[in-house]
Amino acid sequence: MASVRVRESIVVALAFLLSACGTATNGTSQATIKVGAVFPLTGPQAPLARQEYAGVQIARDFVNADGGVNGVPVSLITKDITETSQAAARVAELKEAGVRSVIGGYSSSLSMPISAAAQADGLLYWEAGAVADQLTGRGYPLVFRVGATGSNLGSMSSHFAATVLAPRLNTAPGQLRMVIVHNVDGYPTSVASAVKKQAQVEGIPVVGEVQYDARVPDWPAVLDEVRATSPNILVLSSYIADGVDFRRAMLKSGLHVDAFIGSTMAQCVPDFGAMMGADAIGVFASDRPPAGFKSATGLAAAARALDLPAGTLANGAGVRFATAGEQTGQNSRAASVIWQWQGIRNSVTVYPAVFATGTPSFIPLPR
């Protein structure tokens, strides 16, 4: 489900990126407009990264089917990346090949150095899927992201708990007991921080914040610490493998809460349902909604000039990029949603109402 929405947003993003990057006219000697694509197409992140890359290819095909850019077709120059240390070399190779704009990079850990290298080499960088807050807001005028940030997803988790879960549990937000569990890595920690901050705004007591190291997790110790807080709402900020392992360890230990919200990526991918089976049912996930050349500076100016109201994009969001401060390059009209696993291979968007394809169920959480 998440992969479908990612592909939709990439189609919109790349279609803009490509249509904005050409001033070539018919009859020029320019054979194609070259756009760089940098993704981890091999290694452990490849299965999901390839889905994002497929979205990029679809966008290219859409643009070319519509006549290209001023009659010039678009070609993708693709580079595989599996380690952060490869970022500068991959971007340099793209620049040498005649690329002036780059789209990538799926993983936040990879997107950070790729975008930094693109900025340093004077190439426009367009983020396809990574949500780490740190990607935008570094003062890089050539780095843009249409989708939601980790803070958006974290804040939505607490807002949903106060707005939807509390009434369904016949209580007030101030009577909830929220525990936040997160990996110590920078990305999950930043999302957890947003969960906590918004919980304070909503009046939800955060009774515990439990950290673990996904490289050497001690799940019994983590769950003992969680249990000691007597929570009824659990928000987890994790990657995929540790998110699945935590849920399995939670069930094995007999720990039960009224609602479980995954605020990062583990619960937001089809693999979670496939791996967990019936144990995924009832779990909520905070996610993004379902859907001759100009210089890089000129491309950036075109991006900053976009002013699209909410509902314009296929996934229901709008576009307006921040031009200063901590959000530089971030789409201030990005949207986020809550969806829920309601079957082994069935998930529905449940909040906000404008995006909903179903209603929240399994409250309290059955297991």
Secondary structure in CASP SS format (residue, H / E / C, confidence):
PFRMAT SS
TARGET T0000
AUTHOR 0000-0000-0000
METHOD secondary structure of the structure
MODEL  1
M C 1.00
A H 1.00
S H 1.00
V H 1.00
R H 1.00
V H 1.00
R H 1.00
E H 1.00
S H 1.00
I H 1.00
V H 1.00
V H 1.00
A H 1.00
L H 1.00
A H 1.00
F H 1.00
L H 1.00
L H 1.00
S H 1.00
A H 1.00
C C 1.00
G E 1.00
T C 1.00
A C 1.00
T C 1.00
N C 1.00
G C 1.00
T C 1.00
S C 1.00
Q C 1.00
A C 1.00
T C 1.00
I E 1.00
K E 1.00
V E 1.00
G E 1.00
A E 1.00
V E 1.00
F E 1.00
P C 1.00
L C 1.00
T C 1.00
G C 1.00
P C 1.00
Q C 1.00
A H 1.00
P H 1.00
L H 1.00
A H 1.00
R H 1.00
Q H 1.00
E H 1.00
Y H 1.00
A H 1.00
G H 1.00
V H 1.00
Q H 1.00
I H 1.00
A H 1.00
R H 1.00
D H 1.00
F H 1.00
V H 1.00
N H 1.00
A H 1.00
D C 1.00
G C 1.00
G C 1.00
V E 1.00
N C 1.00
G C 1.00
V E 1.00
P C 1.00
V E 1.00
S E 1.00
L E 1.00
I E 1.00
T E 1.00
K E 1.00
D E 1.00
I C 1.00
T C 1.00
E C 1.00
T H 1.00
S H 1.00
Q H 1.00
A H 1.00
A H 1.00
A H 1.00
R H 1.00
V H 1.00
A H 1.00
E H 1.00
L H 1.00
K H 1.00
E H 1.00
A C 1.00
G C 1.00
V C 1.00
R C 1.00
S E 1.00
V E 1.00
I E 1.00
G E 1.00
G C 1.00
Y C 1.00
S C 1.00
S H 1.00
S H 1.00
L H 1.00
S H 1.00
M H 1.00
P H 1.00
I H 1.00
S H 1.00
A H 1.00
A H 1.00
A H 1.00
Q H 1.00
A H 1.00
D C 1.00
G C 1.00
L C 1.00
L E 1.00
Y E 1.00
W E 1.00
E E 1.00
A C 1.00
G C 1.00
A C 1.00
V C 1.00
A C 1.00
D H 1.00
Q H 1.00
L H 1.00
T C 1.00
G C 1.00
R C 1.00
G C 1.00
Y C 1.00
P C 1.00
L C 1.00
V E 1.00
F E 1.00
R E 1.00
V C 1.00
G C 1.00
A C 1.00
T C 1.00
G H 1.00
S H 1.00
N H 1.00
L H 1.00
G H 1.00
S H 1.00
M H 1.00
S H 1.00
S H 1.00
H H 1.00
F H 1.00
A H 1.00
A H 1.00
T H 1.00
V H 1.00
L H 1.00
A H 1.00
P H 1.00
R H 1.00
L C 1.00
N C 1.00
T C 1.00
A C 1.00
P H 1.00
G H 1.00
Q H 1.00
L C 1.00
R C 1.00
M E 1.00
V E 1.00
I E 1.00
V E 1.00
H E 1.00
N E 1.00
V C 1.00
D C 1.00
G H 1.00
Y H 1.00
P H 1.00
T H 1.00
S H 1.00
V H 1.00
A H 1.00
S H 1.00
A H 1.00
V H 1.00
K H 1.00
K H 1.00
Q H 1.00
A H 1.00
Q H 1.00
V H 1.00
E H 1.00
G C 1.00
I C 1.00
P C 1.00
V E 1.00
V E 1.00
G E 1.00
E E 1.00
V E 1.00
Q E 1.00
Y E 1.00
D C 1.00
A C 1.00
R C 1.00
V C 1.00
P C 1.00
D C 1.00
W H 1.00
P H 1.00
A H 1.00
V H 1.00
L H 1.00
D H 1.00
E H 1.00
V H 1.00
R H 1.00
A H 1.00
T C 1.00
S C 1.00
P C 1.00
N C 1.00
I E 1.00
L E 1.00
V E 1.00
L E 1.00
S E 1.00
S C 1.00
Y C 1.00
I H 1.00
A H 1.00
D H 1.00
G H 1.00
V H 1.00
D H 1.00
F H 1.00
R H 1.00
R H 1.00
A H 1.00
M H 1.00
L H 1.00
K H 1.00
S H 1.00
G C 1.00
L C 1.00
H C 1.00
V C 1.00
D C 1.00
A E 1.00
F E 1.00
I E 1.00
G E 1.00
S C 1.00
T C 1.00
M C 1.00
A H 1.00
Q H 1.00
C H 1.00
V C 1.00
P H 1.00
D H 1.00
F H 1.00
G H 1.00
A H 1.00
M H 1.00
M H 1.00
G H 1.00
A H 1.00
D H 1.00
A H 1.00
I C 1.00
G C 1.00
V C 1.00
F E 1.00
A E 1.00
S E 1.00
D E 1.00
R C 1.00
P C 1.00
P C 1.00
A C 1.00
G C 1.00
F E 1.00
K C 1.00
S C 1.00
A H 1.00
T H 1.00
G H 1.00
L H 1.00
A H 1.00
A H 1.00
A H 1.00
A H 1.00
R H 1.00
A H 1.00
L C 1.00
D C 1.00
L E 1.00
P C 1.00
A C 1.00
G C 1.00
T C 1.00
L C 1.00
A C 1.00
N C 1.00
G C 1.00
A C 1.00
G C 1.00
V E 1.00
R C 1.00
F E 1.00
A C 1.00
T C 1.00
A C 1.00
G H 1.00
E H 1.00
Q H 1.00
T C 1.00
G C 1.00
Q E 1.00
N E 1.00
S C 1.00
R C 1.00
A C 1.00
A C 1.00
S C 1.00
V E 1.00
I E 1.00
W E 1.00
Q E 1.00
W E 1.00
Q E 1.00
G E 1.00
I C 1.00
R C 1.00
N E 1.00
S E 1.00
V E 1.00
T E 1.00
V E 1.00
Y E 1.00
P C 1.00
A C 1.00
V C 1.00
F C 1.00
A C 1.00
T C 1.00
G C 1.00
T C 1.00
P C 1.00
S C 1.00
F C 1.00
I C 1.00
P C 1.00
L C 1.00
P C 1.00
R C 1.00
END
